Structures are given as structure tokens and as C-alpha cells.
Amino acid sequence: MQSVKEDRTPRMGTFYTPLVQFKTAAGVEVTATSKSGQNRRYVIGQSILVLYDRDDPQNLQIDAFWSRWLVVIAAIFFALVFFGIGTGVFVFHR
């Protein structure tokens, strides 16, 4: 990691967006800013895992639990809510 940008918002607190340098699987050296900020502070020079688009390595994000699973968890939550509503409507209107 080469540098860290700090963004403060009143509602969400402070997010840190690192500028990282890495080598792709094809051996191309890339320097880019993460598309996703994290709420933990990073140390310059620290190694972090990133996920990047093979066709556009500049499009990357930090490989963290929430960056991988947030959309999946939200989809499961809403699926369960709608399943519960549907089941309730089905049972009470029988």
C-alpha cells in the first residue's frame, strides 16, 4: 500500500481508501485506488489482499468479509422477509 485517503462523514464515520500497487496474475504492475473504503486504518507499506477485474485491473476493491458478502447477506435477508410475508399471506388466506 502506498498511501491512504481518509474520508469522514457525519453518519458513517471515517472510511480509509488505500492506494495500492500490485502485480496481476499476468505480471502487469498496477497502481490504483480501491473502489471501496474500509472503516479500519491501514499502515503505509502494509500488504493487503485485493480483488480486481482481470480485464480492467484499475477496477479493484479490498478483499474483506463485507466486500464479498454484503450483497449476499442483504439478498438472503430480503428473501427471508418476503418468504415470511408470502407464507403468512398463504396461511391466513387459506
Secondary structure, DSSP 8 states (H G I E B T S, - for coil): --EEEEEEETTTEEEEEEEEEEE-TT--EEEEE-SS-BSS---TT----EEEETTEEEEEEE--HHHHHHHHHHHHHHHHHHHHHHHHHHHHT-
